[in-house]
Amino acid sequence: METPRIAIVGQGVIGMTCAIRLRDVFDRVDLYSAEAFQNTNSQSAGAYWWPHAIYPADRVREWARDTYEHYREWRDREGSGVHFENHVRLCVDPDDNAFVRELIGTWEAINGADYGVVCHEAFRLVVPVIDVPMYLERLRGMVEERGVETRIRKLTAPEDLAADYDLVVNCTGVGAREFAEDDEVTPIRGQIVRGTRPEGLRESTRIYQKEDQFTLILPRSDDVVLGGTAQEGSFDRQPDPADTAEILQRCARLVPEVADIEVIESVVGLRPGRFEVRLDKEERSSGLPVIHNYGHGGGGFTVAWGCAREVVERARAHFGMLG
């Protein structure tokens, strides 16, 4: 057959990672986005390797394992945006995703009372931390190096691309609610605060609890990210000054070193919540094949490379590429 023409919709971390892995196999891959690279939801992430609000556990485990290995290869490479640091996790409620400790292998139980937090359990381990601006720029560079063309265009449905492509890969995140007509997709509004990093602060700290608070102190190379919120059902991407003040107070109580940071900005992103990730192939009534890859909650940076590998496998199977 002629060279397959593949379109990816969405240029967040999920879409760009798929573009890289697909282009390593297929010669014709284009990337579409409704908004500029700088405005994608992925830009507002922390981020560090740990699944949050992402299901189901058996598939997440494999995607996360693959992505962890990728980050380990990139560890501390100049310009990669990936480094590994200690992470303290204080679980007020049982953390359904604590199973990923097995993928790391080395972790230690600690006493949450030492941090002033009454916990179900608490532990310390070393995890990949992603300096999002640097990392996403690196991904974009890899996309461009491979000759993937990025086009800014608002698309209403996969069929908008049917005349020009043999396969569409849907990485639209929250946008899948309209693009794929999926009412199961729910925005989880996440507001964070970026500030100047206190000298010597490297260890990240997270309080896990099943409510809309998302307490996180995440030092990066040039700043510190304080979180946050996890407000389901809200599409509001404007920072709320009341949320900012509450985040600062909550984080300073947990880690006093951040009490006097200089605030750089408050940012809001919409995590694409769903009862489980949708990663499957659909034959649309129009006859257009679509591989869906959305609904990653707060775990996009944790599973991106594993999900992209599965997308490639499904694309190869669709085009009858064996081995």
N, C-alpha and C positions, 0 to 999 in steps of 0.2 A: 504494500500500500504506500501511498504518498506519505511524506512526513506529517505526522499528526500535529494539528494546530491546537494548542492548549491555552486557555485563558484562566488566570487566577483573579478572583475579585476580592480585594482587601489587601492593604499593604502595611498592616500591623505586623507584630512579631510572627504570628501564625502564617500570614500570607507570604511574607518575604522568605521565611524559612522553607516553605513549600516551593517557592520560585527557585531557590538555590538548588534544592534536591531534584526537582523536576528537570531543571535545565541541565543537570549533570547526566541526564538520561535522554532527554528529548531535545531536538534542535529548534523547535519553534514554541516558545513560551512567552506570553505577554502578561503584564500585571496591570490591573485596573483598580482605581481607588476613587471614592466619592470626594475625598478631601486630600489636601496636601500632606506630605510625609510628616511635617512638623505638628500636624493637628490630630494625628491618629490617637486612639485611646491608649495604645501601647506606650506612648511617650510619657504618660502620667503614672506609670507603674513604678514600684520601688527600685528594684525587684530582687528577690532571692529565690533559690531553688527550694520550693516546698509547695505541695498541692494545697490549694485553698478553694473550697466550694466547687470542687470538680469531681465528677463521678463518671462511670463506676470504678470501684477500687481495682478490679482485676486488670482492666485495660490501662488505667492510670499508672499502675505499677510498672508495666512494660514501657509505656511512653516515657515515664519519668526516668527509668533506668537508662534508656537510650540517650536521653537528653543530658543526664548527669555525666555519662561517659564522654559526651561531646564537650561539655564544659571542662572536664578534667583534662582533655587534650589541649584546650585553650588556656588553661590555668596560667595566669600571670604573664601571658604573652603580651608584648608591648602593643597597645592599641586594641586589644581584644575586648576590653570592657568587662572581663571576668577575673575575679579573684576569690579565694577561699578564706573564710573567717569563722571564728567561733560564733555560735548562735545559741542563745538561751531561750528556751521555750517553756512558758509557765501556763499550764493547762488548767484553767479554772474549771472547765468542763472537759469531758473526755474528747480527745482529738481523734476523729475518725481516720485521719490520714497519718497517724503516727507510725503506721506500718512501713512507711518509706525509710524509717531508721535502718531497716534491714538492708537496704540498698547501699547505705553508707558503711554500715558494719561496726563502726566505732562510735559509741556515745556513752554518756555517764548520767546516772540519776543524780539530781541535786535536790536541795530543800527549798521549796518556794518561799518558806517563811524568811529565809535569808534576804529575800527581795521584798518582804512585806506583803506577800500575796498568798492567800489561802488557796491551795491547788489540789486538784484531783491527782496530778502528777507533774513533775518538772524534770527537765533534762537539758544537757548541754551537748552540742555536737558541732562539727565543722561542715559548713554548707557553701555552695557557690553563691557569691553575691554578684549581681549584674549592675554595672554602671550604665543605666539605660541609655542616656544620650550617646555615649561612646559606643555601646554595643549595637544600637540600632543603626548608627552611622556605618559601623563595620558591616552589618548585614546589607545595608543599601549599597555599599561599595562592592560587595560580592555579587549582588544582583546585577549591578551595572557591568562589572568585569565579565560576566557571563553573557552579556548582550541581551539581557531581558529588557524589553521596552516597557516603561511605566507610563500609563495614560490616566489623566485625571478626568473622570467622566461619571456622572450619576447614572446608575443603572437601576431599573425597577424590578427586573426579573432576569433569570439566566437566559431566557429567550431573546433578550436584547442582543446577545452575542451569537445566536444560532447560525446566522448567515456566514460568519467568518471563522468559526472554530468547531473542532470535532469533539471537544471536551471542555467543560467549565468546572473549575475548582472553586467552591464557595467558602471563603474565609472571611465572611463579613461580620463576625462577632455579633454584637447587639443588632446590627443591621439585618441579620437573618430573619428577624421578626417580620420584616416586610419583604426582603429579597426572596426568602424561601417560604413565605407565608406560614411561619412557625410561631404560633401563639405560646409555645412552651418557653420561648426565650424571654428572659426577664432581666432588665438592667439592675445591676447592684452598684449603686453610686458610691464611689470611693474618693474621698477627699484626703489629700495629704498636704503636709507643709514641708517645704525645703528650707534648710537653714545652713549657716556656716558650721562646719564640723569642728567640735571642740578638739583641741590638740590631744592626741593620745587615745581618743575614743575609737575603737575598732570593733569591739564585740557588739553584735546586734541582739536585741531583746524583744520578745513578743509575748503578749498576754493573749491566750486563746480563750474566747468565751462565745457562746452562742447567742449573741445579740448584735446590734448594729455597731457597737464599738469595735475598733480594730487597732488595738494599742500596739504600736511598733516603733522602735528606735533602730534605724538602719543606717549606720555610717557607710558612706561611699568614698571614693577617692578624693573628691573635692567638695563634698557637702554631706549633710545628714538628712535623711528622710524621716519625718515623724508622721505616724498614722494613728488613727484615721477613722473612716466611716465605712460601713457596709450596709447601705440603706437600700433594701430591695424595692423595686418598682419605681424608683425615681429616675427620670431622664434629665434632671437639672445638672448641667455641666458648669454652672457658675459657682465659684467658691463662696461659701457662707462664712462671714466673719465670726459668727457664733461658734461654728464648727472649728474654725481655726483656733480661737481662744481656748475652747474645751480640749482640743488635741494638745496644745502646748502645755496646759495645766496637767493633764493626765500623764503625758510623757515625762514631765519634770518630776512628778511624784515618784515615778518608777526609776528614772535615771537622772539624778540631780545635775549631772554635767551639762544637760541640754537646757537648763533653766534660763540661761542668759544668752542663748544663741541669737544671732541676727537673722531675722526671717528674710529669706530671699523672695519666696512666692508661695502662694497656695494654689494647688492644682486639683482638678476633678477629672476622673475618668469613669467610664461605665463598664464594669466587668460584665461579660456576657453570661449570665446565670442560666442554667438549665438543669433539669433533673438528671441528665447525663449528657456527656459530649455526643454530638452527632457526627460520627465519622463513618460514612457509608456511601455507596453509589446508588443514585436514583436514575431510573429511566423516565424522563418527563413525558407527559402525554404528547408533547410536541415531537418526541423522538430524540431530544437532546439529552445526552448523558451528563450527569452532574455528580461530582464527588463532593460531598458536604464535609466540612471540617470546622465546626463552630460549637459554641456552648462550653468554653473552657473555664468559666468562672474566673477565679483569681489565680489560675494555674497555667496561663499561657506560656510564660517563660520557663515553666517547669517541665512542660511536655512537648514543646514546639518541635524539637528535632525528631522525637519518636513518632509524633503524629504525621510529620512530613514523610517519614520513611513509609508509613502505612499508606499514605496517599500515593506515593510512587508505586508501591506494590499493586495497588488497585488500578492505577492507570496502566501499568504494564500488562496486567491481566486483561483489562478491557481491550487493549490493542493486540492481544494475542502474543505478547513478548514472553517467551519462556526462558527459564534459567535465571 
